Amino acid sequence: MDNSGYSQEQRDTIYRVIAERRDVRRGFRPDPVPADVLGRVLAAAHQAPSVGFSQPWDFIMITDRARRERIAALARRHAGEFAADLPGARARAFDQLKIESILDTPVNIVVSCDRTRGGRHTLGRHAQPQTAEFSSVLAVANLWLAARAEGLGVGWVSFFDERELAAELGLPAHLAVIAYLCVGYVTSFAAEPELATAGWARRRPVSWAVHAEEFGHRGMPGEAPVDPLADLIGAITPPDAEAMAAAAERQDRMTKPRGSLGVLEEVSVRLAGLAGSCPPPLPEPACVAVFAADHGVHAQGVSPWPQEVTAQMVANFLAGGAVVNAFAAQAGAEVTVVDVAVAADLEPVPGLLPRKVARGTADFTAGPAMTRDQAMAALVVGAEIARDLVAAGNRCLVTGDMGIANTTASAALICAFTGADPAEATGRGTGIDAATYARKIEVVCRGLARHSPDPADPVGALAAFGGFEHAALAGFILGAAALRVPVILDGVIAGAAALAAVALAPDAIAACFAGHRSAEPGHAVTLSYLGLRPLVDLGLRLGEGTGAVLALPLVQSAARALRDVATFDSAGVADKL
Ligand SMILES: Cc1cc2nc3c(=O)[nH]c(=O)nc-3n(C[C@H](O)[C@H](O)[C@H](O)COP(=O)(O)O)c2cc1C
């Protein structure tokens, strides 16, 4: 066998088939697939690598209509259950997607896995039993690529209870179903995944996935390692003046008196500037990220609540029992919880993103709340959460937070960035008596005296006072700004984080929408410093993201009005004389 690489033309073909392989659900032709073509595709699948050369796959060919109808009914039931669990905007988007072609294709192929094939001494499976399944998946990959080269579309369906499907196929108990594939000729292959064109999810750039030596040290081969913060800040640019002008001009032509949508007109103009298009995309689906962390300054007696409440409330968010869950359900938003620094071990459950940088901050009256490295790590956590949520298809991010004693850290940060007096920036948080309030102000004063924070060194200020959720929220805001996705800020904690984000990248303000004005006095100071106008002012002081979620329909309505409302000329309505 020739050991050298392939010719340029052959390599181009290999890379072409990899790039043009698609999961296909639409546009299948009914004509049967000739046996010799199917034979070639199956032989390609059978050449896949496998752990210990165990070749654990089998291929079950299904053409019988009645059987496929029974299987399609199983898939429909699971799709229905999945849809019932989706937040509003996601459920509407899911409705538009086609997720299986069981009956539209002439042949379905099930790829199974025998985890026992080869016996107990199968090389490599000893330490990692899951390598048996991995091997069958590689057979699927070969099949998928060969099928593309033959002009055959393949759609992978996974809306099944695995054992229910196994029973329908007469699979013995030691065989697992790995893939259910719908195969047939197609008229054309889409250039991009349907989930990308439908806006469900986006492709992550390859540079996000490549790390040098250790996880987190990102960088493509031959390129300088990525400095995540500098990269993020470099990606944040001013809003698009042309799109803003077009939006303002359209507002004036819409069938309503000029200016009659008040603040929402400004919101729509800002959304257009951020997106760089008029009208801007609708800010949905939306996801609230609740960043949870604990605070060493709690030891100073600044909150009447025990520190354990942070972890207990995280459990409540995940069980769907908190106010933010109720408000998000009403607004059709998803809630995700990020453990940045909760001082407890949290059970892994769906909806919890485990990103613990530390078990809470240190007491800032005794020393820095975190190291600079920790502050940087939390900033990067927040930015990556923003990135992942946007890649998952969200078009609006909403800040949430949970951290007993975090209004104390917020007050210190607000003083550090705005120069406000601690008595002006410190509030009563969850509700404290006069003595505790006086102590809280004194604690903030001591912290400021101890650290003499430099507002020109935002990472230093974050490290001095914490919390981890503030640093992560600052990264989250920067991430949203870099991706030009709006981020609705909740109250005083998000406000303090936004001060840090804007100190790092002044143009990040373009992505920020103030959801509400909290009852905490430091929040008003922050909003006026940032020049943000709150959309809701209901005296809320809960946090969690509650005020921001209430503002979500307002931000969405502002974008929708700009998109949907007729203009005087298009509707034939006479303008004011
Ligand atoms: C393990 C696996 C399971 C999948 N299950 C489904 C499914 O149930 N329904 C569906 O429509 N697509 C399914 N897909 C297809 C993916 O949505 C698709 O691969 C992805 O959007 C990327 O698009 P592309 O394959 O065209 O690059 C599955 C893909 C994989 C790898």
Ligand as a Chemical Component Dictionary entry (heavy atoms), coordinates in Angstrom:
data_LIG
# 
_chem_comp.id                   LIG 
_chem_comp.type                 NON-POLYMER 
_chem_comp.pdbx_formal_charge   0 
_chem_comp.three_letter_code    LIG 
# 
loop_
_chem_comp_atom.comp_id 
_chem_comp_atom.atom_id 
_chem_comp_atom.alt_atom_id 
_chem_comp_atom.type_symbol 
_chem_comp_atom.charge 
_chem_comp_atom.model_Cartn_x 
_chem_comp_atom.model_Cartn_y 
_chem_comp_atom.model_Cartn_z 
_chem_comp_atom.pdbx_ordinal 
LIG C1  C1  C 0 -26.603 11.040 17.930 1  
LIG C2  C2  C 0 -27.475 11.861 17.021 2  
LIG C3  C3  C 0 -28.844 11.833 17.174 3  
LIG C4  C4  C 0 -29.685 12.611 16.362 4  
LIG N1  N1  N 0 -31.049 12.573 16.516 5  
LIG C5  C5  C 0 -31.841 13.318 15.709 6  
LIG C6  C6  C 0 -33.267 13.278 15.787 7  
LIG O1  O1  O 0 -33.857 12.550 16.579 8  
LIG N2  N2  N 0 -33.993 14.027 14.951 9  
LIG C7  C7  C 0 -33.405 14.841 14.054 10 
LIG O2  O2  O 0 -34.109 15.529 13.327 11 
LIG N3  N3  N 0 -32.061 14.911 13.927 12 
LIG C8  C8  C 0 -31.273 14.156 14.731 13 
LIG N4  N4  N 0 -29.906 14.209 14.587 14 
LIG C9  C9  C 0 -29.320 15.057 13.543 15 
LIG C10 C10 C 0 -28.723 16.331 14.089 16 
LIG O3  O3  O 0 -29.752 17.236 14.393 17 
LIG C11 C11 C 0 -27.786 16.892 13.021 18 
LIG O4  O4  O 0 -26.746 15.989 12.834 19 
LIG C12 C12 C 0 -27.201 18.238 13.413 20 
LIG O5  O5  O 0 -28.182 19.188 13.390 21 
LIG C13 C13 C 0 -26.085 18.662 12.490 22 
LIG O6  O6  O 0 -26.518 18.716 11.172 23 
LIG P1  P1  P 0 -25.725 17.957 10.022 24 
LIG O7  O7  O 0 -25.710 16.496 10.423 25 
LIG O8  O8  O 0 -26.497 18.207 8.770  26 
LIG O9  O9  O 0 -24.349 18.533 9.996  27 
LIG C14 C14 C 0 -29.092 13.414 15.374 28 
LIG C15 C15 C 0 -27.699 13.418 15.200 29 
LIG C16 C16 C 0 -26.894 12.642 15.999 30 
LIG C17 C17 C 0 -25.401 12.653 15.769 31 
# 
loop_
_chem_comp_bond.comp_id 
_chem_comp_bond.atom_id_1 
_chem_comp_bond.atom_id_2 
_chem_comp_bond.value_order 
_chem_comp_bond.pdbx_ordinal 
LIG C1  C2  SING 1  
LIG C2  C3  SING 2  
LIG C2  C16 DOUB 3  
LIG C3  C4  DOUB 4  
LIG C4  N1  SING 5  
LIG C4  C14 SING 6  
LIG N1  C5  DOUB 7  
LIG C5  C6  SING 8  
LIG C5  C8  SING 9  
LIG C6  O1  DOUB 10 
LIG C6  N2  SING 11 
LIG N2  C7  SING 12 
LIG C7  O2  DOUB 13 
LIG C7  N3  SING 14 
LIG N3  C8  DOUB 15 
LIG C8  N4  SING 16 
LIG N4  C9  SING 17 
LIG N4  C14 SING 18 
LIG C9  C10 SING 19 
LIG C10 O3  SING 20 
LIG C10 C11 SING 21 
LIG C11 O4  SING 22 
LIG C11 C12 SING 23 
LIG C12 O5  SING 24 
LIG C12 C13 SING 25 
LIG C13 O6  SING 26 
LIG O6  P1  SING 27 
LIG P1  O7  DOUB 28 
LIG P1  O8  SING 29 
LIG P1  O9  SING 30 
LIG C14 C15 DOUB 31 
LIG C15 C16 SING 32 
LIG C16 C17 SING 33 
# 
